[in-house]
Every structure is written in C-alpha cells, then in structure tokens.
C-alpha cells in the first residue's frame, strides 16, 4: 500500500483531533469526545462485576470525559501474514474523535453488541448498556473511567459521511495504518460478514481507492465480527493501549467506617453496591456531608 498521508488529510476528521505528520508516521491525538449525541444515562456494572446484565447493573449519568490519547500510526501500512490479536483497549481512531475497541467486554469473550440490555431504576430513568451509536463510556471512580468507545458500527458516524444507499467512506484508521469503513461496498451493497477475513479485513474498491485496497469493515453485526478482532498489518505493540481501569483499588472501608463512627455494613449499604459510587446519595443516607465521606475514604 502506498503512503496514506494525502488520504488521511482528505478524510472528515473531527477538528478536535490533533493530527501531525512525519516521515513514515502519522500522530493522532483525539480527546475521545465524539462529535455526535450520546445518551444522558448509561447502564454500568455494579461494583465487582466485569460483564453486567440487567440484574447486575445500575444507572449513572453519562460519565464521558476527555482522555489523553496519542497514537503513532504508520503512514505506509505493511500487510503481514501473521495477525496480531487486538487488545481490550483502543485499537483505532474514529473520525468522530472517539476510539474503537474490539468486540469484547472485560472478560475477553463476551461480545458487547450481543450483550446489550436496557434497565429502568426506581426514579423511572431508563438506560442502555450500549447506546444507539454502538458505543458506551467506561465507568470508574476517583478520576478513572469516562472513556467513550465503540464496539461495532457507529451509525451516528457513518451518517455524517455516507448515504443509506451509497458506498461506505473512511470512518477511522486502525493502529496498523489500515483504514476502517462502514458496512457497504463500492456499489452501496452490504458487505457480507462471511466475505471478510479473520480480522474483518477485505481487499476491494472504495471511494478513496477505486482500484482496490486492503481495509477493515464494521459490518453492523451483533457477534464477534462486530469489530476488529486482530490486526493484519504490522503494528507497533507499544501503541496498543489497555482498557482504562474501571475498578481501581477500593478504599479501606473498615478504616473509613471507623473514622465516620459507623459500621462497615452501614457504609456499604449507603453505597448500595453501585459503580461509580454515588457519593452525594451515600452521604445523604449517612447524614453527613459529601466532603466528609470522601475525606474518610481518601478519594477526591
């Protein structure tokens, strides 16, 4: 494949993405905030739960926050007969400003798009695990989490560059330098998932490469083909970033309870097993200020 610099420059990147060019490499610095609407609330795992379902999740306000990303991606991708498994973290930069993850949740086997669910809490608020854009933010506490990412085809992104009956255009770039496209071929027909290789790749014409080029396809499925499971290009493994820590070390609840003059059970009950912790609600239940509660727990 030839140098992709000119094609990258012509793509419809969110202006918030800082892109710089050097010999053989393109540096992308997105802040992770997509340029499309997100849900106001999300269903997230209860404390200690890696892969939630409707019975092990709670609802929080959208925790999406700006991230500090920097990816050095080759401007001349090199196809490799040996594939590299994608990680559970960022595997590509999307034109929206958010990042792409592989198909799986934190256990490495559960497909996020197949595990979607919607719940309603006591306040009547309804939230989904994965939103209509095939994305969601990582939950977290004490300054972690809030990393919005996709696990599949984000229609909120494709609608900005494609028509419903036309071909798919570039919607992102993987860490190995190969471009990411939506579900349609050059003729506007859906690309069958079974026509893709083990990494969701295919060599075929695209609007940017009418003579054909190797690229990845997000086919809009709800199985392991929903996102890229491996890289078919040579990839700098130092660029493969782990999924943000959703469950950092928990504070010493026994010590915090002692400081507050309550039992550890009372402290746990106040939080009602939610992640991220709802500090205002817990403080109200305990009859103390939020500042006093956080001070006892040693969190910011």
Buried (B, 14 or more C-beta within 10 A) or exposed (E): BEBBBEBBEEBEBBEBBEBEEEEEBBEBBBBBBBBBEBBEBBBBBBBEBEBBBEEBBBBBEBBBBBBEBEBBBBBEBEEEEEBBEBBBBBBBBBBBBBBBBBBBBBEEEBBBBBBBBEBEBEEEEEBBBBBEBBBBBBBBBBEBBBBBBBBBBBBBBBEBBBEEEEBBBBBBBBBBBBBBBBBBBBEEEEBEBEEBBEBBBBEBBBBBBEEEBBBBBBBBBBEBBBBBBBBBBBBBEEBBBEBBEBBBEBBBBEEBBBBBEBEBEEBBBBBBEBBBBBBEBBBBBBEBEEEEBBBBBEBE
